[in-house]
Amino acid sequence: MAYRRTEKVARRLAARHDAIIAAARGLAAERGMAAVQVAPVAERAGIAAGTVYRYFPSKSEMVTAIVSAVSTRELAAMRQAADAAPGPLSALAAAVATFAARALVRRRLSWAILAEPVEPEFTPVRMAYRKELAAEIEKRIVAAIAARHLPEQDAALAAAALVGALTEGLIGPLAPHAPDDAAKTRDAAQALTLFALRALGVVDARARGLVVQTPLPTPEEAAA
């Protein structure tokens, strides 16, 4: 019986932790990281502020947990899409297109996680996410080069440049307004994927074919 009670308590603690993260992520998605404060997070999660402090003694720890949770989910979606592709060049297109589509659907949250001006202590966890994005794209570029689908190039430099270009084009201050329907979201994600493939040296006709054939997540899947 004692073991069962311990297991039940562990599940309850984990559920409360997840509820706090979900509440904080929801506030970030609606109003940015500045809105992620203990009192509104506690209210949204339906718990006392003191309970939030027991899990996250500081806002820094809470923000770190949000970025970690979001980055884990987004990277997993990119890898799943790329791994399901029929070849290395298709995998690269799928990774880029999936990141683009999901960032567009949750643009405010993506901005908060990747680029919103925040306190300096949040920089390391944000940079870790950017590095993981670049590493995932670099891996796909290297595979496509090895298969002779891309010209020889500095894969690490190209991947870093694409992360910067995609971030600015999708969610940065210069980015167009977010698409307001699924068709426009798909068009925007495809346009950025086409740009990425062209930048890496894929001839236009082939790049267009890859982009058209790349399956994109639905808005519901991207927002999940």
C-alpha angles and dihedrals in degrees: 000000000000090000092051092050090050091050091049091050091049091053091049092050091049092049091051091049090051091048091054092050091047091050093048092047090050092053091048090050092052104037109004133251093305087070093057100101129143098248098052091040090053092047093050092046091048096237138108120276089238089060091055090052090054090059098034115022091188140026088242091063091047094050090047089054092049093050091046093050094047095044092049091052096045095047090048090053091050092049094046092052093046095046090053092054119105097235144008096268092047088048091055091049091048093051093050095042093048093051090047096048094047093046091052094050092050097030098150092051092045090052091049092050099042112024117003112122106256140158115300093246090069093058098087096056091044091050090049089058092048090050091051091051090050092047092052092050092043090054090054092047091051091051092049091049091049090052089050092243092120131039119254110278144142099284095191093052092045092049092050090049092050093051089054094046094046093047093051094042094047107036111356127112091266095050118112118252114287114271112259100213140035096257093053091046090054092048092051093048091049092048092054092045090052089050091052094050093048091049089054092052105264110147113246100249093050092043091053091050092051093049094049091050096047111104114226128203116257116247088256092052092045092051095047 
